[in-house]
Amino acid sequence: MKKVLVHLMVSLVVVVSASLGFGCSQSQSQSTSPTGTLSSMLEAAEDGDWEKYVDDYYGEQHKFKSSSDRDKLVSKFREKWGIQVIAGLKEASQVEPELSEDGTQAVFQLSNGEFILYKNEQGNWTFHL
């Protein structure tokens, strides 16, 4: 259960509904490197900029039914998950990811699970919950 929770916490980092106009912003790293994206994610998290974290890196934005859903997710990071997410991202930044054969997933093996980044259609790396 703890392994799943940590995976969920680390993965909870990037969702906004494109139908609501909440796409990945221009400021998101356009890097094709999952480690570069992870570094940018960690920077946003350490700065407490959970809005940027969700807006720029959450890859399941289509799950938001309203801007309120997005705001609730940001609040969860800020109030509940932030410390664990930062710890997970720091650990992930110490290992090289394993890329899937098709190059669309980067798996970071952690001490208590794994953290996965997914390459979206625009070529940006995102996380899923």
N, C-alpha and C positions, 0 to 999 in steps of 0.2 A: 504494500500500500504506500509506504514512504517513497519507494522507488518511482511509483507512478505519480505521486504528488510532486516530487521534485521535477520529473519530466514535464508534468503539466505546468508547474511554476515557470520553469525555464522557457517552455514553449509559449507561454502566454504573452507573447510580446508584440504581435502586429496585426490588427484587424479593423477594417472600416469598410462600410458598404460603398461600393463603386456607384450603386444606384442612387446613393445619397450625395455623391460628389466627394466622397472621402477617399480618394485614391492615394497611392504613394506619392509623396510630395517630391518636388524637384530636388530638395536637399538630401534625399536618400542617396546613400552611396551607390553609384552606378557600377561599382567594382564587380568584376566577375569572380572575385575571390571571396569564398565563404569566410575566411579568416579576417579579411578586411571588413566585411559586413559585421561579423561578430564584434570586432573592435569598436565599430561605430555604435552598435547596440549597447555595449558595455558603457561607453562614454555617456550616452543618453540616460541610461539607468543610473549611473553614479551621479549624474547631474540632477537626478530626480525629475527629469523631463519625460514623464510617462506618456504625455500626449504625443511627443515625437516618437517614442518607442512604439506605441500602438499605431499611430498614423503611418509611420515609415516602414515598419518591419512586420506587422501582423499580416499574414498572407491569406487569411480567411475572412476578409472584410465583407464578403457577400453574406455572412451570417448575421450581420447587423440589420435589424428591422427598422431602427431609427437611430438618431443621433444620441438618444438616451442610452441605448445599448452600448454604444462606444464610450460614453461618459462613465457608465457603470464599470466597464472593463478597466478604464484608466484608474478609477477609484480603487478597484481591487488591487492593482499593482501598487498604488501609492500607500494604501492602508494595510494591506495584508501580505502581499507577495514580494514586495520590493527587495527586502534583505536576502531572501532565498534566491531570487532571480539573479541578483548581483553576484552572490556566491557561486551559483551555477555557471554564469557567464565567465567569471574569473577562472574557474576550473577548466571550462571548455577552451579558454584562450591559451591554455598550457599544452594542449594536444593538437596534433594534426588530424584534420577530419579525413574520413574515408569517403571517397566519392562513389556514388552508385555508377553502374556501368553506363547508364544513359546520361550521366552528368547532371541530373536534376535534384539529387539529394546529397547533402554533406552530413555525415554522421560523426559526431564528436562523442567518443566513449568517455563517460564520467565514472567516478568511483561507485556511484549508486544508480546508474542508469545510462541513458544516452540523451543527447540533445541533437535534434535534427533541424537543419535549415533546408528549405525547399526553394528551388529556382522557379520563379514565375515566368509567364509568357513574355514579359518585358526583359528578362534576363537578370532580374534582381533577386537576391536571396532573402527569404522571409521565414518566419516561424509559424507553426500551426499550434493550436491548442488541442 
